[in-house]
Amino acid sequence: MILPKRIPLGARIVVRTTMGVDEADGREKYRDYVGHVTGWDGTTLTMLRDESANGRRKAQIVTIDAMSIVRLKPIPERPTFLRP
């Protein structure tokens, strides 16, 4: 994938990375990260990964090597619901 030279800080994106080939079934495995960009230097992407919608996984800082990125795209912010 051709990666952008510049990614705006604070942009909410989804990044798909390759985890390699599964030895059990011989298929390529992927992992997705959704969050806000905190840094991008062309070789390493740093982002604040969103917490899971059900609250089981806390927000966390992740560092992703550009060579493992398969797909990257901007996504809208999560909707906020007002409770009465």
PLY file of the C-alpha trace (Angstrom):
ply
format ascii 1.0
element vertex 84
property float x
property float y
property float z
element edge 83
property int vertex1
property int vertex2
end_header
0.00 0.00 0.00
1.19 3.52 -0.75
1.02 5.37 2.54
0.37 9.11 2.81
3.30 11.42 3.53
1.23 13.34 6.05
-1.51 12.21 8.41
-3.10 15.00 10.46
-2.64 14.68 14.21
-5.93 13.87 15.90
-7.44 12.25 12.80
-9.56 9.19 13.61
-8.53 6.28 11.41
-8.76 2.53 11.07
-5.53 0.68 10.31
-5.35 -2.96 9.17
-2.04 -4.69 9.81
-0.76 -8.09 8.80
0.07 -10.56 11.54
1.59 -13.14 9.19
0.45 -16.55 8.03
-1.34 -18.84 10.47
0.50 -22.14 10.73
-2.72 -24.06 11.38
-4.63 -23.08 8.24
-2.00 -21.36 6.05
-4.06 -18.17 5.72
-2.91 -14.59 6.23
-4.15 -13.07 9.52
-4.89 -9.39 10.15
-5.49 -7.07 13.10
-7.45 -3.81 12.99
-6.80 -0.73 15.12
-9.25 2.17 15.46
-8.16 5.39 17.08
-6.68 8.87 16.83
-3.29 9.66 15.32
-0.73 11.03 17.77
2.29 10.78 15.48
3.41 9.76 11.98
6.95 10.02 10.63
6.55 7.91 7.49
7.92 4.74 9.10
6.05 4.50 12.40
2.43 5.35 13.21
1.56 6.14 16.80
-2.08 6.31 17.77
-4.36 6.37 20.78
-6.44 3.25 20.21
-10.10 3.76 21.15
-11.49 1.78 24.03
-13.90 -0.94 23.00
-17.55 0.03 22.69
-18.52 -2.34 25.50
-15.73 -1.09 27.78
-13.84 -4.40 28.01
-10.62 -2.95 26.54
-9.26 0.38 27.79
-7.84 3.03 25.46
-4.14 2.48 24.80
-1.19 3.96 22.94
-0.05 1.69 20.08
2.93 1.96 17.76
2.59 0.41 14.30
5.42 -0.22 11.85
4.57 1.14 8.38
5.75 -2.09 6.74
2.93 -4.02 8.48
0.13 -1.65 7.33
-2.15 -3.19 4.73
-4.98 -0.62 4.76
-5.53 2.79 6.30
-8.57 5.02 6.03
-10.24 7.88 7.90
-13.45 7.16 9.77
-16.00 9.42 11.49
-16.06 9.99 15.22
-18.12 7.65 17.34
-21.63 9.03 17.88
-22.38 10.39 21.32
-25.76 9.60 22.75
-27.44 11.90 25.23
-29.28 10.16 28.00
-32.42 11.84 29.35
0 1
1 2
2 3
3 4
4 5
5 6
6 7
7 8
8 9
9 10
10 11
11 12
12 13
13 14
14 15
15 16
16 17
17 18
18 19
19 20
20 21
21 22
22 23
23 24
24 25
25 26
26 27
27 28
28 29
29 30
30 31
31 32
32 33
33 34
34 35
35 36
36 37
37 38
38 39
39 40
40 41
41 42
42 43
43 44
44 45
45 46
46 47
47 48
48 49
49 50
50 51
51 52
52 53
53 54
54 55
55 56
56 57
57 58
58 59
59 60
60 61
61 62
62 63
63 64
64 65
65 66
66 67
67 68
68 69
69 70
70 71
71 72
72 73
73 74
74 75
75 76
76 77
77 78
78 79
79 80
80 81
81 82
82 83
